[in-house]
């Protein structure tokens, strides 16, 4: 089974630069832990004033926090694929003037992590602050036998901000015409998202 790195693209999409008011601390969103009890009900996110002409909605909406902010359409597809580690944190998306542009988005908070990175064969630099996390990948190698056969979309234990998806999940995204994302071959990835 092939795995791909999932990244959200920028394009002309409205850019979100903060989680809803009253959200848990930003760093908690990278831990793979449940945040549903801490996340504000009816939370709102707003297009950034720093990109006033960016107004488009995508299935994967770009944001400063590098979170997976997905449309209701993308959520239904991901749920239909049986991604069992998905926690959904619903939000209302507003434009620069505070008008609701969609009530049907949610942050996808993937629970847990897979020990997917082969630390002996990969080339990387550890994070100076979070010393148990990779800070920069230069060449990624995977430990395929350490990845659960049920893992379809997941974080990596040694770099929890890194999201991998199986090739069949990617094929479903493409077939459905989902927008706002790009993938990179995980094996041999150089850490750049161009």
TIVO-2410 file (N, C-alpha, C; in nm, 3 decimals):
# residues 194
REC num residu      c1      c2      c3 atome chaine
REC   1      X   0.085  -0.119   0.000     N      A
REC   1      X   0.000   0.000   0.000    CA      A
REC   1      X   0.089   0.125   0.000     C      A
REC   2      X   0.057   0.217  -0.088     N      A
REC   2      X   0.128   0.346  -0.094    CA      A
REC   2      X   0.062   0.445   0.001     C      A
REC   3      X   0.146   0.532   0.058     N      A
REC   3      X   0.097   0.639   0.143    CA      A
REC   3      X   0.143   0.772   0.087     C      A
REC   4      X   0.060   0.874   0.107     N      A
REC   4      X   0.086   1.007   0.054    CA      A
REC   4      X   0.078   1.110   0.166     C      A
REC   5      X   0.160   1.213   0.154     N      A
REC   5      X   0.154   1.328   0.246    CA      A
REC   5      X   0.038   1.416   0.200     C      A
REC   6      X  -0.048   1.456   0.292     N      A
REC   6      X  -0.161   1.544   0.261    CA      A
REC   6      X  -0.128   1.685   0.307     C      A
REC   7      X  -0.137   1.781   0.214     N      A
REC   7      X  -0.116   1.922   0.245    CA      A
REC   7      X  -0.231   2.005   0.191     C      A
REC   8      X  -0.269   2.109   0.263     N      A
REC   8      X  -0.373   2.201   0.219    CA      A
REC   8      X  -0.307   2.310   0.135     C      A
REC   9      X  -0.371   2.344   0.021     N      A
REC   9      X  -0.316   2.446  -0.069    CA      A
REC   9      X  -0.381   2.582  -0.041     C      A
REC  10      X  -0.319   2.688  -0.089     N      A
REC  10      X  -0.366   2.823  -0.062    CA      A
REC  10      X  -0.460   2.873  -0.171     C      A
REC  11      X  -0.411   2.890  -0.291     N      A
REC  11      X  -0.493   2.939  -0.401    CA      A
REC  11      X  -0.565   3.068  -0.368     C      A
REC  12      X  -0.688   3.081  -0.417     N      A
REC  12      X  -0.770   3.201  -0.393    CA      A
REC  12      X  -0.868   3.181  -0.279     C      A
REC  13      X  -0.846   3.078  -0.202     N      A
REC  13      X  -0.939   3.046  -0.093    CA      A
REC  13      X  -0.927   3.146   0.021     C      A
REC  14      X  -1.040   3.170   0.086     N      A
REC  14      X  -1.040   3.252   0.206    CA      A
REC  14      X  -0.950   3.187   0.311     C      A
REC  15      X  -0.864   3.266   0.370     N      A
REC  15      X  -0.763   3.215   0.462    CA      A
REC  15      X  -0.808   3.240   0.606     C      A
REC  16      X  -0.806   3.136   0.686     N      A
REC  16      X  -0.846   3.145   0.826    CA      A
REC  16      X  -0.719   3.158   0.910     C      A
REC  17      X  -0.714   3.257   1.000     N      A
REC  17      X  -0.590   3.274   1.076    CA      A
REC  17      X  -0.602   3.249   1.226     C      A
REC  18      X  -0.715   3.193   1.270     N      A
REC  18      X  -0.727   3.160   1.413    CA      A
REC  18      X  -0.839   3.058   1.434     C      A
REC  19      X  -0.821   2.975   1.537     N      A
REC  19      X  -0.929   2.887   1.580    CA      A
REC  19      X  -1.039   2.974   1.642     C      A
REC  20      X  -1.159   2.920   1.661     N      A
REC  20      X  -1.266   2.999   1.723    CA      A
REC  20      X  -1.228   3.047   1.863     C      A
REC  21      X  -1.284   3.161   1.901     N      A
REC  21      X  -1.263   3.213   2.036    CA      A
REC  21      X  -1.308   3.108   2.137     C      A
REC  22      X  -1.228   3.087   2.241     N      A
REC  22      X  -1.261   2.990   2.344    CA      A
REC  22      X  -1.210   2.850   2.314     C      A
REC  23      X  -1.133   2.834   2.205     N      A
REC  23      X  -1.078   2.703   2.169    CA      A
REC  23      X  -0.965   2.663   2.264     C      A
REC  24      X  -0.933   2.535   2.268     N      A
REC  24      X  -0.814   2.492   2.342    CA      A
REC  24      X  -0.689   2.559   2.285     C      A
REC  25      X  -0.579   2.557   2.360     N      A
REC  25      X  -0.452   2.613   2.314    CA      A
REC  25      X  -0.413   2.550   2.180     C      A
REC  26      X  -0.355   2.630   2.091     N      A
REC  26      X  -0.319   2.584   1.956    CA      A
REC  26      X  -0.239   2.455   1.957     C      A
REC  27      X  -0.142   2.441   2.048     N      A
REC  27      X  -0.054   2.325   2.047    CA      A
REC  27      X  -0.130   2.195   2.071     C      A
REC  28      X  -0.246   2.203   2.137     N      A
REC  28      X  -0.323   2.081   2.162    CA      A
REC  28      X  -0.378   2.019   2.034     C      A
REC  29      X  -0.396   2.101   1.930     N      A
REC  29      X  -0.451   2.051   1.805    CA      A
REC  29      X  -0.351   1.961   1.730     C      A
REC  30      X  -0.226   1.962   1.770     N      A
REC  30      X  -0.124   1.879   1.705    CA      A
REC  30      X  -0.094   1.751   1.782     C      A
REC  31      X  -0.164   1.727   1.890     N      A
REC  31      X  -0.131   1.614   1.978    CA      A
REC  31      X  -0.202   1.484   1.943     C      A
REC  32      X  -0.310   1.490   1.866     N      A
REC  32      X  -0.385   1.368   1.837    CA      A
REC  32      X  -0.470   1.324   1.954     C      A
REC  33      X  -0.509   1.419   2.038     N      A
REC  33      X  -0.593   1.390   2.155    CA      A
REC  33      X  -0.733   1.448   2.133     C      A
REC  34      X  -0.831   1.395   2.201     N      A
REC  34      X  -0.967   1.445   2.187    CA      A
REC  34      X  -0.978   1.587   2.243     C      A
REC  35      X  -1.045   1.673   2.163     N      A
REC  35      X  -1.065   1.812   2.204    CA      A
REC  35      X  -1.213   1.848   2.206     C      A
REC  36      X  -1.300   1.751   2.181     N      A
REC  36      X  -1.443   1.779   2.167    CA      A
REC  36      X  -1.503   1.846   2.291     C      A
REC  37      X  -1.460   1.805   2.409     N      A
REC  37      X  -1.516   1.863   2.532    CA      A
REC  37      X  -1.468   2.006   2.556     C      A
REC  38      X  -1.351   2.042   2.501     N      A
REC  38      X  -1.295   2.176   2.520    CA      A
REC  38      X  -1.332   2.272   2.408     C      A
REC  39      X  -1.375   2.218   2.292     N      A
REC  39      X  -1.398   2.301   2.175    CA      A
REC  39      X  -1.533   2.373   2.188     C      A
REC  40      X  -1.538   2.503   2.154     N      A
REC  40      X  -1.662   2.580   2.172    CA      A
REC  40      X  -1.773   2.536   2.077     C      A
REC  41      X  -1.890   2.511   2.131     N      A
REC  41      X  -2.008   2.480   2.050    CA      A
REC  41      X  -2.048   2.607   1.975     C      A
REC  42      X  -2.076   2.593   1.845     N      A
REC  42      X  -2.112   2.710   1.764    CA      A
REC  42      X  -1.994   2.800   1.735     C      A
REC  43      X  -1.872   2.745   1.740     N      A
REC  43      X  -1.752   2.824   1.713    CA      A
REC  43      X  -1.751   2.883   1.573     C      A
REC  44      X  -1.690   3.001   1.561     N      A
REC  44      X  -1.684   3.071   1.433    CA      A
REC  44      X  -1.541   3.098   1.393     C      A
REC  45      X  -1.512   3.086   1.264     N      A
REC  45      X  -1.384   3.126   1.208    CA      A
REC  45      X  -1.412   3.226   1.097     C      A
REC  46      X  -1.318   3.317   1.074     N      A
REC  46      X  -1.339   3.427   0.981    CA      A
REC  46      X  -1.223   3.438   0.883     C      A
REC  47      X  -1.256   3.472   0.758     N      A
REC  47      X  -1.151   3.497   0.659    CA      A
REC  47      X  -1.059   3.609   0.708     C      A
REC  48      X  -0.931   3.592   0.686     N      A
REC  48      X  -0.831   3.687   0.733    CA      A
REC  48      X  -0.837   3.819   0.656     C      A
REC  49      X  -0.826   3.928   0.731     N      A
REC  49      X  -0.816   4.062   0.669    CA      A
REC  49      X  -0.685   4.078   0.594     C      A
REC  50      X  -0.586   3.993   0.622     N      A
REC  50      X  -0.456   4.002   0.554    CA      A
REC  50      X  -0.465   3.958   0.408     C      A
REC  51      X  -0.574   3.889   0.371     N      A
REC  51      X  -0.597   3.847   0.232    CA      A
REC  51      X  -0.739   3.887   0.193     C      A
REC  52      X  -0.765   4.018   0.179     N      A
REC  52      X  -0.902   4.066   0.161    CA      A
REC  52      X  -0.970   4.018   0.032     C      A
REC  53      X  -0.892   3.984  -0.070     N      A
REC  53      X  -0.953   3.939  -0.196    CA      A
REC  53      X  -0.974   3.789  -0.202     C      A
REC  54      X  -0.923   3.716  -0.104     N      A
REC  54      X  -0.936   3.571  -0.102    CA      A
REC  54      X  -1.069   3.534  -0.038     C      A
REC  55      X  -1.162   3.483  -0.119     N      A
REC  55      X  -1.297   3.459  -0.070    CA      A
REC  55      X  -1.352   3.321  -0.102     C      A
REC  56      X  -1.280   3.242  -0.179     N      A
REC  56      X  -1.332   3.112  -0.221    CA      A
REC  56      X  -1.337   3.012  -0.106     C      A
REC  57      X  -1.435   2.923  -0.114     N      A
REC  57      X  -1.443   2.811  -0.022    CA      A
REC  57      X  -1.391   2.686  -0.094     C      A
REC  58      X  -1.311   2.608  -0.024     N      A
REC  58      X  -1.259   2.482  -0.077    CA      A
REC  58      X  -1.299   2.371   0.020     C      A
REC  59      X  -1.285   2.248  -0.026     N      A
REC  59      X  -1.315   2.135   0.062    CA      A
REC  59      X  -1.212   2.122   0.174     C      A
REC  60      X  -1.090   2.163   0.146     N      A
REC  60      X  -0.986   2.175   0.249    CA      A
REC  60      X  -0.949   2.323   0.252     C      A
REC  61      X  -0.990   2.393   0.357     N      A
REC  61      X  -0.974   2.538   0.363    CA      A
REC  61      X  -0.840   2.574   0.427     C      A
REC  62      X  -0.760   2.660   0.361     N      A
REC  62      X  -0.629   2.695   0.416    CA      A
REC  62      X  -0.641   2.775   0.545     C      A
REC  63      X  -0.546   2.751   0.635     N      A
REC  63      X  -0.547   2.822   0.761    CA      A
REC  63      X  -0.406   2.830   0.818     C      A
REC  64      X  -0.382   2.934   0.894     N      A
REC  64      X  -0.252   2.962   0.953    CA      A
REC  64      X  -0.208   2.851   1.048     C      A
REC  65      X  -0.302   2.781   1.107     N      A
REC  65      X  -0.270   2.681   1.209    CA      A
REC  65      X  -0.230   2.547   1.149     C      A
REC  66      X  -0.238   2.532   1.018     N      A
REC  66      X  -0.207   2.406   0.948    CA      A
REC  66      X  -0.300   2.294   0.990     C      A
REC  67      X  -0.421   2.329   1.032     N      A
REC  67      X  -0.520   2.228   1.067    CA      A
REC  67      X  -0.595   2.182   0.944     C      A
REC  68      X  -0.668   2.072   0.958     N      A
REC  68      X  -0.753   2.024   0.848    CA      A
REC  68      X  -0.894   2.078   0.870     C      A
REC  69      X  -0.924   2.190   0.805     N      A
REC  69      X  -1.057   2.250   0.810    CA      A
REC  69      X  -1.130   2.206   0.685     C      A
REC  70      X  -1.231   2.120   0.701     N      A
REC  70      X  -1.292   2.056   0.585    CA      A
REC  70      X  -1.440   2.090   0.572     C      A
REC  71      X  -1.487   2.086   0.448     N      A
REC  71      X  -1.627   2.112   0.417    CA      A
REC  71      X  -1.714   1.995   0.460     C      A
REC  72      X  -1.844   2.020   0.465     N      A
REC  72      X  -1.938   1.912   0.494    CA      A
REC  72      X  -1.931   1.802   0.390     C      A
REC  73      X  -1.908   1.839   0.266     N      A
REC  73      X  -1.896   1.740   0.158    CA      A
REC  73      X  -1.776   1.649   0.180     C      A
REC  74      X  -1.661   1.710   0.217     N      A
REC  74      X  -1.540   1.631   0.244    CA      A
REC  74      X  -1.562   1.543   0.368     C      A
REC  75      X  -1.630   1.597   0.468     N      A
REC  75      X  -1.656   1.520   0.590    CA      A
REC  75      X  -1.738   1.395   0.559     C      A
REC  76      X  -1.844   1.411   0.479     N      A
REC  76      X  -1.928   1.296   0.444    CA      A
REC  76      X  -1.846   1.189   0.372     C      A
REC  77      X  -1.759   1.232   0.281     N      A
REC  77      X  -1.676   1.136   0.208    CA      A
REC  77      X  -1.581   1.064   0.304     C      A
REC  78      X  -1.513   1.139   0.390     N      A
REC  78      X  -1.417   1.080   0.484    CA      A
REC  78      X  -1.490   0.982   0.577     C      A
REC  79      X  -1.608   1.019   0.624     N      A
REC  79      X  -1.687   0.928   0.708    CA      A
REC  79      X  -1.725   0.802   0.631     C      A
REC  80      X  -1.761   0.817   0.503     N      A
REC  80      X  -1.801   0.701   0.423    CA      A
REC  80      X  -1.684   0.606   0.397     C      A
REC  81      X  -1.561   0.656   0.407     N      A
REC  81      X  -1.442   0.573   0.386    CA      A
REC  81      X  -1.404   0.494   0.512     C      A
REC  82      X  -1.475   0.518   0.621     N      A
REC  82      X  -1.449   0.444   0.745    CA      A
REC  82      X  -1.323   0.488   0.817     C      A
REC  83      X  -1.292   0.618   0.811     N      A
REC  83      X  -1.178   0.671   0.886    CA      A
REC  83      X  -1.221   0.676   1.033     C      A
REC  84      X  -1.180   0.576   1.108     N      A
REC  84      X  -1.232   0.556   1.244    CA      A
REC  84      X  -1.167   0.645   1.350     C      A
REC  85      X  -1.057   0.712   1.316     N      A
REC  85      X  -0.987   0.796   1.414    CA      A
REC  85      X  -1.019   0.944   1.397     C      A
REC  86      X  -1.131   0.975   1.329     N      A
REC  86      X  -1.168   1.114   1.303    CA      A
REC  86      X  -1.254   1.170   1.415     C      A
REC  87      X  -1.213   1.287   1.466     N      A
REC  87      X  -1.296   1.365   1.557    CA      A
REC  87      X  -1.330   1.495   1.485     C      A
REC  88      X  -1.457   1.531   1.484     N      A
REC  88      X  -1.503   1.649   1.410    CA      A
REC  88      X  -1.534   1.762   1.506     C      A
REC  89      X  -1.477   1.880   1.479     N      A
REC  89      X  -1.498   1.999   1.561    CA      A
REC  89      X  -1.565   2.104   1.472     C      A
REC  90      X  -1.700   2.108   1.472     N      A
REC  90      X  -1.776   2.192   1.378    CA      A
REC  90      X  -1.755   2.342   1.402     C      A
REC  91      X  -1.753   2.415   1.289     N      A
REC  91      X  -1.742   2.561   1.294    CA      A
REC  91      X  -1.830   2.624   1.186     C      A
REC  92      X  -1.859   2.749   1.207     N      A
REC  92      X  -1.928   2.832   1.108    CA      A
REC  92      X  -1.820   2.919   1.044     C      A
REC  93      X  -1.817   2.925   0.910     N      A
REC  93      X  -1.718   3.007   0.839    CA      A
REC  93      X  -1.783   3.139   0.800     C      A
REC  94      X  -1.717   3.249   0.835     N      A
REC  94      X  -1.766   3.383   0.800    CA      A
REC  94      X  -1.665   3.454   0.710     C      A
REC  95      X  -1.715   3.548   0.631     N      A
REC  95      X  -1.626   3.625   0.544    CA      A
REC  95      X  -1.565   3.742   0.622     C      A
REC  96      X  -1.493   3.827   0.550     N      A
REC  96      X  -1.422   3.940   0.611    CA      A
REC  96      X  -1.516   4.038   0.683     C      A
REC  97      X  -1.642   4.041   0.640     N      A
REC  97      X  -1.738   4.136   0.697    CA      A
REC  97      X  -1.828   4.073   0.803     C      A
REC  98      X  -1.801   3.945   0.835     N      A
REC  98      X  -1.880   3.878   0.939    CA      A
REC  98      X  -2.004   3.808   0.888     C      A
REC  99      X  -2.020   3.800   0.755     N      A
REC  99      X  -2.135   3.729   0.699    CA      A
REC  99      X  -2.106   3.580   0.692     C      A
REC 100      X  -2.203   3.497   0.725     N      A
REC 100      X  -2.186   3.352   0.718    CA      A
REC 100      X  -2.174   3.310   0.571     C      A
REC 101      X  -2.064   3.240   0.539     N      A
REC 101      X  -2.047   3.186   0.404    CA      A
REC 101      X  -2.070   3.035   0.403     C      A
REC 102      X  -2.056   2.971   0.518     N      A
REC 102      X  -2.092   2.830   0.532    CA      A
REC 102      X  -2.105   2.791   0.679     C      A
REC 103      X  -2.217   2.726   0.713     N      A
REC 103      X  -2.234   2.675   0.849    CA      A
REC 103      X  -2.188   2.530   0.860     C      A
REC 104      X  -2.128   2.477   0.753     N      A
REC 104      X  -2.107   2.333   0.741    CA      A
REC 104      X  -1.959   2.294   0.727     C      A
REC 105      X  -1.874   2.348   0.811     N      A
REC 105      X  -1.732   2.310   0.810    CA      A
REC 105      X  -1.696   2.253   0.947     C      A
REC 106      X  -1.584   2.182   0.952     N      A
REC 106      X  -1.536   2.129   1.079    CA      A
REC 106      X  -1.385   2.107   1.071     C      A
REC 107      X  -1.319   2.124   1.183     N      A
REC 107      X  -1.179   2.084   1.192    CA      A
REC 107      X  -1.176   1.934   1.212     C      A
REC 108      X  -1.097   1.866   1.130     N      A
REC 108      X  -1.076   1.723   1.143    CA      A
REC 108      X  -0.957   1.702   1.235     C      A
REC 109      X  -0.984   1.653   1.356     N      A
REC 109      X  -0.881   1.629   1.455    CA      A
REC 109      X  -0.855   1.478   1.458     C      A
REC 110      X  -0.751   1.435   1.387     N      A
REC 110      X  -0.719   1.293   1.381    CA      A
REC 110      X  -0.663   1.246   1.515     C      A
REC 111      X  -0.722   1.139   1.568     N      A
REC 111      X  -0.685   1.087   1.699    CA      A
REC 111      X  -0.570   0.987   1.688     C      A
REC 112      X  -0.483   0.989   1.788     N      A
REC 112      X  -0.373   0.893   1.791    CA      A
REC 112      X  -0.268   0.922   1.685     C      A
REC 113      X  -0.181   0.823   1.662     N      A
REC 113      X  -0.074   0.836   1.563    CA      A
REC 113      X  -0.020   0.698   1.530     C      A
REC 114      X   0.041   0.688   1.416     N      A
REC 114      X   0.104   0.562   1.373    CA      A
REC 114      X   0.256   0.580   1.378     C      A
REC 115      X   0.325   0.475   1.417     N      A
REC 115      X   0.471   0.476   1.423    CA      A
REC 115      X   0.526   0.450   1.282     C      A
REC 116      X   0.491   0.539   1.191     N      A
REC 116      X   0.511   0.517   1.047    CA      A
REC 116      X   0.649   0.555   0.996     C      A
REC 117      X   0.721   0.640   1.066     N      A
REC 117      X   0.849   0.691   1.016    CA      A
REC 117      X   0.963   0.599   1.056     C      A
REC 118      X   1.040   0.557   0.959     N      A
REC 118      X   1.160   0.478   0.985    CA      A
REC 118      X   1.271   0.575   1.022     C      A
REC 119      X   1.299   0.584   1.151     N      A
REC 119      X   1.395   0.682   1.202    CA      A
REC 119      X   1.538   0.649   1.163     C      A
REC 120      X   1.567   0.525   1.129     N      A
REC 120      X   1.703   0.487   1.089    CA      A
REC 120      X   1.730   0.521   0.943     C      A
REC 121      X   1.631   0.506   0.858     N      A
REC 121      X   1.651   0.531   0.716    CA      A
REC 121      X   1.616   0.673   0.672     C      A
REC 122      X   1.537   0.745   0.752     N      A
REC 122      X   1.498   0.882   0.718    CA      A
REC 122      X   1.612   0.978   0.748     C      A
REC 123      X   1.611   1.091   0.677     N      A
REC 123      X   1.706   1.199   0.704    CA      A
REC 123      X   1.622   1.316   0.758     C      A
REC 124      X   1.657   1.363   0.877     N      A
REC 124      X   1.574   1.462   0.944    CA      A
REC 124      X   1.655   1.537   1.050     C      A
REC 125      X   1.593   1.641   1.105     N      A
REC 125      X   1.648   1.714   1.220    CA      A
REC 125      X   1.537   1.720   1.324     C      A
REC 126      X   1.570   1.691   1.448     N      A
REC 126      X   1.471   1.694   1.555    CA      A
REC 126      X   1.433   1.838   1.589     C      A
REC 127      X   1.314   1.856   1.644     N      A
REC 127      X   1.264   1.986   1.683    CA      A
REC 127      X   1.339   2.033   1.808     C      A
REC 128      X   1.382   2.158   1.808     N      A
REC 128      X   1.459   2.212   1.920    CA      A
REC 128      X   1.374   2.232   2.045     C      A
REC 129      X   1.244   2.252   2.028     N      A
REC 129      X   1.157   2.277   2.142    CA      A
REC 129      X   1.086   2.148   2.185     C      A
REC 130      X   1.013   2.087   2.091     N      A
REC 130      X   0.946   1.959   2.119    CA      A
REC 130      X   1.045   1.849   2.083     C      A
REC 131      X   1.127   1.812   2.177     N      A
REC 131      X   1.241   1.725   2.151    CA      A
REC 131      X   1.205   1.582   2.110     C      A
REC 132      X   1.077   1.544   2.129     N      A
REC 132      X   1.034   1.411   2.085    CA      A
REC 132      X   0.972   1.413   1.944     C      A
REC 133      X   0.981   1.530   1.878     N      A
REC 133      X   0.922   1.546   1.745    CA      A
REC 133      X   1.027   1.588   1.642     C      A
REC 134      X   1.006   1.540   1.519     N      A
REC 134      X   1.092   1.582   1.409    CA      A
REC 134      X   1.059   1.727   1.375     C      A
REC 135      X   1.163   1.807   1.355     N      A
REC 135      X   1.144   1.947   1.320    CA      A
REC 135      X   1.148   1.969   1.170     C      A
REC 136      X   1.232   1.895   1.100     N      A
REC 136      X   1.248   1.913   0.955    CA      A
REC 136      X   1.285   1.781   0.891     C      A
REC 137      X   1.206   1.739   0.793     N      A
REC 137      X   1.236   1.617   0.716    CA      A
REC 137      X   1.315   1.657   0.592     C      A
REC 138      X   1.420   1.581   0.564     N      A
REC 138      X   1.495   1.603   0.440    CA      A
REC 138      X   1.475   1.486   0.345     C      A
REC 139      X   1.453   1.367   0.400     N      A
REC 139      X   1.420   1.250   0.319    CA      A
REC 139      X   1.344   1.153   0.410     C      A
REC 140      X   1.218   1.128   0.373     N      A
REC 140      X   1.131   1.045   0.456    CA      A
REC 140      X   1.134   0.900   0.410     C      A
REC 141      X   1.147   0.811   0.507     N      A
REC 141      X   1.135   0.668   0.481    CA      A
REC 141      X   1.030   0.614   0.578     C      A
REC 142      X   0.947   0.523   0.529     N      A
REC 142      X   0.839   0.469   0.611    CA      A
REC 142      X   0.869   0.328   0.657     C      A
REC 143      X   0.809   0.294   0.773     N      A
REC 143      X   0.809   0.156   0.824    CA      A
REC 143      X   0.671   0.100   0.796     C      A
REC 144      X   0.652   0.043   0.679     N      A
REC 144      X   0.520  -0.004   0.638    CA      A
REC 144      X   0.463  -0.109   0.733     C      A
REC 145      X   0.548  -0.196   0.785     N      A
REC 145      X   0.497  -0.302   0.873    CA      A
REC 145      X   0.452  -0.250   1.009     C      A
REC 146      X   0.485  -0.125   1.043     N      A
REC 146      X   0.443  -0.067   1.171    CA      A
REC 146      X   0.310   0.010   1.158     C      A
REC 147      X   0.262   0.025   1.036     N      A
REC 147      X   0.137   0.098   1.013    CA      A
REC 147      X   0.021   0.000   1.016     C      A
REC 148      X  -0.078   0.030   1.097     N      A
REC 148      X  -0.195  -0.056   1.110    CA      A
REC 148      X  -0.266  -0.070   0.975     C      A
REC 149      X  -0.311  -0.189   0.940     N      A
REC 149      X  -0.385  -0.207   0.815    CA      A
REC 149      X  -0.514  -0.124   0.811     C      A
REC 150      X  -0.567  -0.086   0.928     N      A
REC 150      X  -0.688  -0.004   0.933    CA      A
REC 150      X  -0.659   0.146   0.921     C      A
REC 151      X  -0.531   0.185   0.925     N      A
REC 151      X  -0.495   0.327   0.919    CA      A
REC 151      X  -0.514   0.379   0.777     C      A
REC 152      X  -0.608   0.471   0.762     N      A
REC 152      X  -0.639   0.526   0.630    CA      A
REC 152      X  -0.594   0.671   0.618     C      A
REC 153      X  -0.598   0.741   0.729     N      A
REC 153      X  -0.565   0.884   0.734    CA      A
REC 153      X  -0.514   0.907   0.875     C      A
REC 154      X  -0.387   0.946   0.891     N      A
REC 154      X  -0.331   0.945   1.026    CA      A
REC 154      X  -0.214   1.040   1.043     C      A
REC 155      X  -0.185   1.068   1.171     N      A
REC 155      X  -0.067   1.143   1.212    CA      A
REC 155      X   0.048   1.045   1.229     C      A
REC 156      X   0.170   1.097   1.226     N      A
REC 156      X   0.288   1.015   1.253    CA      A
REC 156      X   0.336   1.042   1.395     C      A
REC 157      X   0.370   0.937   1.467     N      A
REC 157      X   0.411   0.950   1.607    CA      A
REC 157      X   0.525   1.050   1.625     C      A
REC 158      X   0.624   1.043   1.540     N      A
REC 158      X   0.743   1.128   1.555    CA      A
REC 158      X   0.729   1.264   1.489     C      A
REC 159      X   0.620   1.287   1.414     N      A
REC 159      X   0.589   1.420   1.362    CA      A
REC 159      X   0.437   1.429   1.348     C      A
REC 160      X   0.374   1.465   1.459     N      A
REC 160      X   0.228   1.460   1.466    CA      A
REC 160      X   0.159   1.562   1.376     C      A
REC 161      X   0.230   1.663   1.330     N      A
REC 161      X   0.169   1.759   1.238    CA      A
REC 161      X   0.165   1.705   1.095     C      A
REC 162      X   0.237   1.596   1.071     N      A
REC 162      X   0.243   1.535   0.939    CA      A
REC 162      X   0.126   1.438   0.924     C      A
REC 163      X   0.044   1.459   0.819     N      A
REC 163      X  -0.073   1.375   0.794    CA      A
REC 163      X  -0.047   1.289   0.670     C      A
REC 164      X  -0.066   1.159   0.685     N      A
REC 164      X  -0.053   1.066   0.574    CA      A
REC 164      X  -0.190   1.007   0.542     C      A
REC 165      X  -0.212   0.981   0.413     N      A
REC 165      X  -0.333   0.914   0.369    CA      A
REC 165      X  -0.294   0.797   0.279     C      A
REC 166      X  -0.379   0.694   0.279     N      A
REC 166      X  -0.356   0.581   0.190    CA      A
REC 166      X  -0.393   0.621   0.048     C      A
REC 167      X  -0.337   0.549  -0.049     N      A
REC 167      X  -0.362   0.580  -0.189    CA      A
REC 167      X  -0.509   0.564  -0.226     C      A
REC 168      X  -0.582   0.472  -0.162     N      A
REC 168      X  -0.724   0.456  -0.194    CA      A
REC 168      X  -0.807   0.574  -0.142     C      A
REC 169      X  -0.765   0.634  -0.032     N      A
REC 169      X  -0.831   0.755   0.019    CA      A
REC 169      X  -0.808   0.870  -0.079     C      A
REC 170      X  -0.684   0.882  -0.125     N      A
REC 170      X  -0.654   0.986  -0.224    CA      A
REC 170      X  -0.737   0.967  -0.350     C      A
REC 171      X  -0.748   0.845  -0.397     N      A
REC 171      X  -0.827   0.817  -0.518    CA      A
REC 171      X  -0.973   0.859  -0.497     C      A
REC 172      X  -1.027   0.834  -0.379     N      A
REC 172      X  -1.165   0.874  -0.348    CA      A
REC 172      X  -1.178   1.026  -0.347     C      A
REC 173      X  -1.078   1.097  -0.293     N      A
REC 173      X  -1.079   1.244  -0.293    CA      A
REC 173      X  -1.082   1.296  -0.436     C      A
REC 174      X  -0.997   1.240  -0.520     N      A
REC 174      X  -0.988   1.283  -0.661    CA      A
REC 174      X  -1.119   1.253  -0.734     C      A
REC 175      X  -1.171   1.132  -0.716     N      A
REC 175      X  -1.295   1.093  -0.784    CA      A
REC 175      X  -1.411   1.184  -0.744     C      A
REC 176      X  -1.415   1.226  -0.617     N      A
REC 176      X  -1.521   1.313  -0.568    CA      A
REC 176      X  -1.500   1.459  -0.609     C      A
REC 177      X  -1.381   1.491  -0.661     N      A
REC 177      X  -1.353   1.628  -0.703    CA      A
REC 177      X  -1.327   1.722  -0.587     C      A
REC 178      X  -1.278   1.670  -0.475     N      A
REC 178      X  -1.248   1.758  -0.360    CA      A
REC 178      X  -1.141   1.859  -0.399     C      A
REC 179      X  -1.150   1.978  -0.340     N      A
REC 179      X  -1.059   2.088  -0.373    CA      A
REC 179      X  -0.979   2.132  -0.252     C      A
REC 180      X  -0.867   2.202  -0.279     N      A
REC 180      X  -0.790   2.266  -0.172    CA      A
REC 180      X  -0.682   2.180  -0.110     C      A
REC 181      X  -0.643   2.071  -0.176     N      A
REC 181      X  -0.537   1.988  -0.120    CA      A
REC 181      X  -0.440   1.945  -0.229     C      A
REC 182      X  -0.324   1.902  -0.184     N      A
REC 182      X  -0.222   1.846  -0.271    CA      A
REC 182      X  -0.156   1.731  -0.197     C      A
REC 183      X  -0.108   1.632  -0.270     N      A
REC 183      X  -0.041   1.520  -0.206    CA      A
REC 183      X   0.100   1.504  -0.261     C      A
REC 184      X   0.185   1.441  -0.181     N      A
REC 184      X   0.323   1.411  -0.217    CA      A
REC 184      X   0.351   1.266  -0.181     C      A
REC 185      X   0.423   1.198  -0.265     N      A
REC 185      X   0.463   1.061  -0.235    CA      A
REC 185      X   0.539   1.061  -0.102     C      A
REC 186      X   0.494   0.982  -0.005     N      A
REC 186      X   0.555   0.984   0.128    CA      A
REC 186      X   0.696   0.927   0.126     C      A
REC 187      X   0.712   0.814   0.061     N      A
REC 187      X   0.845   0.749   0.057    CA      A
REC 187      X   0.941   0.838  -0.023     C      A
REC 188      X   1.046   0.886   0.044     N      A
REC 188      X   1.145   0.972  -0.022    CA      A
REC 188      X   1.112   1.120  -0.019     C      A
REC 189      X   0.999   1.159   0.043     N      A
REC 189      X   0.958   1.301   0.048    CA      A
REC 189      X   1.069   1.386   0.110     C      A
REC 190      X   1.092   1.505   0.051     N      A
REC 190      X   1.202   1.592   0.097    CA      A
REC 190      X   1.157   1.699   0.195     C      A
REC 191      X   1.036   1.692   0.242     N      A
REC 191      X   0.989   1.787   0.343    CA      A
REC 191      X   0.933   1.915   0.288     C      A
REC 192      X   0.939   1.935   0.156     N      A
REC 192      X   0.889   2.058   0.097    CA      A
REC 192      X   0.750   2.037   0.042     C      A
REC 193      X   0.667   2.140   0.054     N      A
REC 193      X   0.532   2.139  -0.003    CA      A
REC 193      X   0.523   2.252  -0.103     C      A
REC 194      X   0.556   2.221  -0.227     N      A
REC 194      X   0.558   2.323  -0.332    CA      A
REC 194      X   0.437   2.312  -0.421     C      A
***
